[in-house]
Amino acid sequence: MEEKRSTVLIVDDDPAHLKIYCWMLQRQGYECLPALVGSNSVDLPITKQVCLALLDYRLKSSLDAADVAEKLKENFPKTPIVILSELPWMPEDAESYAQAFVHKGEPEALFTTVARFCQK
């Protein structure tokens, strides 16, 4: 019997970043659902249960991270949100909707944070 793996939703406006983060987390034993943020929308999955949403903070979109977080809360009300950013700390405006922060380029911090919220 195959073991059920936890699923991480990754939300970003850059398809290359979605592929990289999915690849990194899949190698750690997680399933990944990429969600691309477009110029004025985000393509969120409807039925898949996720243990965590990783959200890029700076988006090249008419939507900002707070707008996307609101949509995440509508679709996945109990799912924690982790901010991914090149900033060295949690942006103040993200503190109201995010449960954690990971600085981009720190894979060990990413893995530790994901493991805190998800089981493989």
C-alpha positions in Angstrom: 0.0 0.0 0.0 1.4 3.4 -1.1 1.9 6.0 1.7 0.0 9.2 1.2 2.4 12.2 0.9 1.5 15.7 2.1 0.8 18.2 -0.6 2.3 21.7 -0.7 0.7 24.5 -2.8 3.3 26.8 -4.3 2.0 30.2 -5.5 4.3 32.3 -7.7 4.2 34.6 -10.7 7.3 33.0 -12.3 6.9 29.5 -13.9 10.6 28.8 -13.5 10.4 29.4 -9.7 7.3 27.1 -9.5 9.3 24.4 -11.2 12.4 24.9 -8.9 10.4 24.9 -5.7 8.3 21.9 -6.8 11.5 20.0 -7.7 13.1 20.8 -4.4 10.1 19.8 -2.3 9.4 16.6 -4.3 13.0 15.5 -3.6 12.1 16.0 0.1 9.1 13.6 -0.3 6.2 16.1 -0.7 3.7 16.3 -3.5 3.5 19.8 -5.0 0.7 21.8 -6.7 2.0 24.8 -8.6 -0.3 27.8 -8.9 0.7 30.5 -11.3 -0.3 34.1 -10.6 -1.2 35.9 -13.8 -1.5 39.6 -14.5 -4.9 39.8 -12.6 -5.7 36.2 -11.4 -4.3 33.2 -9.7 -5.0 29.6 -10.9 -5.8 27.8 -7.7 -6.7 24.1 -7.6 -10.2 23.4 -6.5 -10.3 19.9 -4.9 -6.8 19.1 -3.7 -6.2 19.2 0.0 -2.9 20.9 0.9 -1.0 21.1 4.2 0.7 24.4 3.4 0.7 27.2 0.9 4.1 28.8 -0.1 3.4 32.3 -1.4 5.9 34.5 -3.2 5.7 38.0 -1.7 6.6 40.1 -4.7 4.3 39.5 -7.6 4.4 41.0 -11.0 0.6 41.2 -11.1 -2.3 43.6 -10.3 -2.7 41.2 -7.4 -0.4 41.6 -4.4 0.5 38.9 -1.9 -2.3 40.1 0.4 -4.9 39.7 -2.4 -3.6 36.2 -3.2 -3.6 35.3 0.5 -7.3 36.3 0.7 -8.1 33.9 -2.2 -6.0 31.2 -0.5 -8.0 31.7 2.7 -11.3 31.4 0.8 -10.3 28.2 -0.9 -8.2 26.6 1.9 -9.4 28.3 5.1 -7.4 26.1 7.5 -4.2 26.0 5.4 -1.2 27.9 6.8 0.5 30.4 4.5 4.3 30.7 4.4 5.8 33.8 2.7 8.7 33.3 0.4 10.7 36.5 -0.2 14.1 37.9 -1.0 13.6 40.3 1.9 15.6 39.3 5.0 12.5 39.3 7.3 8.8 38.9 7.3 7.2 41.9 5.6 5.0 43.8 8.2 1.9 43.7 6.0 2.2 39.9 5.7 2.1 39.3 9.4 -1.7 39.4 9.4 -2.1 36.5 7.0 1.1 34.4 7.1 2.1 31.9 9.7 5.8 31.8 8.8 8.5 33.4 6.5 11.3 31.9 4.5 14.1 33.9 2.9 14.5 32.8 -0.7 17.8 31.0 -1.4 17.8 29.1 1.9 16.7 25.6 1.1 17.3 24.2 4.6 15.1 26.9 6.2 12.5 26.1 3.6 12.6 22.3 4.3 12.5 22.9 8.1 9.5 25.3 7.8 7.6 22.9 5.5 8.3 20.0 7.8 6.9 22.1 10.7 3.5 22.2 9.0 3.4 19.0 6.9 4.1 15.4 7.3 5.7 13.6 4.4 
